[in-house]
Structures are given as C-alpha cells and as structure tokens.
Amino acid sequence: MAGTQQQHRRRQSREYWKDTIAQHESSTESVADFCETRDIGVASFYAWRRRIRSESAATDRTDDDAGFVEIRQPARFSALRIQCGDFQIDVDDHMNDTLLLRVLRSVQSVACSREGA
C-alpha cells in the first residue's frame, strides 16, 4: 500500500512529468503505447503535457514582450516633391506654410543667380 501511495505522489511531481514527457518525445511510441508500458493514464499524460507546455510558454516570454506587439509606422511618403537640378524638397501635409514659402524663395533666388551667372 505504501509503495502505491509513493508511486502516486511521484507521478504528481512536476519533475517526474517533465522527465516522462521528454522520454515520450524522444521515443517513437504512440502516447497510448508509451503510457500503457509505464502504467500511466493517457488522460493524465495529456493533462500534464498541456500544463507543462503552457507553463513553459509563459516563462519563455520576457516582461518586455508580455502582451505587447511592436507596431512599426510605415515610411511616410511626401505629398509633393519639388526637384530642381541636384536637389529635391519633399513636402508633406504637416509642413509649415511659412517655412515652405521661405524655402521656395531661397530656391528661387539661387536659381535666378545661377541663370544670371
């Protein structure tokens, strides 16, 4: 009787089940055959395998990625591209109107000075 209780407690141990599941994974036996030769209940085997796998998956995640997914913002495309010679200006929806006007005046003055030279 004492041997049966000890065997029962051993089967409840996490380490016992980790080892048993690892043995099965390295064997070529079906779960049913593996369990039968070792006098293990198939339902218990599956329950412990599921429990150990879910615990393992939970500990594999780090605190940094637990429940979060990185979202990358796609590259922005300019709404307007102004190109003159060797340079270009990309203008998007958020560009300040005053800044754009100053840039265009500078480009115009440089272009005019090149034409006059």
C-alpha positions in Angstrom: 0.0 0.0 0.0 2.8 2.4 0.9 4.5 1.7 -2.4 1.4 2.6 -4.3 0.9 5.9 -2.5 4.6 6.8 -3.0 4.2 5.9 -6.7 1.1 8.1 -6.9 2.9 11.1 -5.2 5.8 10.6 -7.6 3.5 10.8 -10.5 2.1 14.1 -9.2 5.6 15.7 -9.2 6.3 18.2 -11.9 9.8 16.9 -12.4 8.5 13.3 -12.9 6.1 14.5 -15.6 8.7 16.7 -17.3 11.1 13.7 -17.5 8.3 11.4 -18.6 7.1 13.8 -21.3 10.7 14.2 -22.5 11.1 10.5 -22.7 8.0 10.2 -24.8 9.1 13.0 -27.1 12.4 11.1 -27.8 10.6 7.8 -28.3 8.8 6.5 -31.4 5.9 5.2 -29.4 2.4 6.5 -29.6 1.1 8.2 -26.4 -1.2 5.2 -25.8 1.6 2.6 -26.1 4.0 4.7 -24.1 1.5 5.1 -21.3 0.5 1.5 -21.3 4.0 0.2 -20.9 4.6 2.5 -18.0 1.2 2.1 -16.4 0.3 5.8 -16.8 -3.2 7.1 -17.5 -3.4 8.6 -21.0 -5.6 11.4 -19.8 -3.1 12.2 -17.0 -0.3 12.2 -19.6 -2.1 14.7 -21.8 -3.2 16.9 -18.9 0.4 17.1 -17.6 1.8 17.7 -21.0 -0.6 20.5 -21.6 0.2 22.1 -18.2 3.9 21.8 -18.6 3.8 23.2 -22.2 1.7 26.2 -21.2 3.9 26.9 -18.2 7.0 26.7 -20.4 5.5 29.0 -23.0 4.6 31.5 -20.3 8.1 31.6 -18.8 9.7 31.8 -22.3 8.2 35.3 -22.7 10.1 38.1 -21.1 8.4 41.0 -19.3 9.2 43.3 -22.2 7.1 41.4 -24.7 4.4 40.0 -22.4 1.1 41.1 -24.1 2.6 43.7 -26.4 3.3 43.6 -30.1 5.6 46.1 -31.8 3.9 48.2 -34.4 6.1 49.9 -36.9 4.9 53.0 -38.6 5.1 52.8 -42.4 7.6 55.1 -44.1 6.0 58.4 -44.9 5.6 59.4 -48.5 5.7 63.1 -49.4 2.5 64.6 -50.7 4.6 66.8 -53.0 8.2 66.6 -54.3 9.9 69.7 -55.8 13.1 68.9 -57.7 15.4 71.3 -59.3 18.8 70.2 -60.6 20.7 68.2 -58.0 18.4 68.8 -55.0 14.8 68.0 -54.1 12.4 69.1 -51.5 9.8 66.7 -50.1 6.7 68.4 -48.7 4.2 66.5 -46.6 0.8 67.5 -45.1 2.4 68.7 -41.8 4.9 71.2 -43.3 4.6 74.7 -42.0 3.3 77.1 -44.8 5.7 79.9 -43.7 8.7 77.6 -43.8 7.7 76.3 -47.2 7.4 79.8 -48.6 10.8 80.7 -47.2 12.4 77.6 -48.7 10.8 78.3 -52.1 12.0 81.9 -52.1 15.6 80.7 -51.3 15.4 78.2 -54.1 14.1 80.9 -56.5 16.9 83.3 -55.6 19.6 80.6 -56.0 18.1 79.6 -59.4 17.9 83.2 -60.6 21.5 83.9 -59.5 22.7 80.8 -61.4 20.9 81.9 -64.5 22.5 85.4 -64.3 25.9 84.0 -64.0 
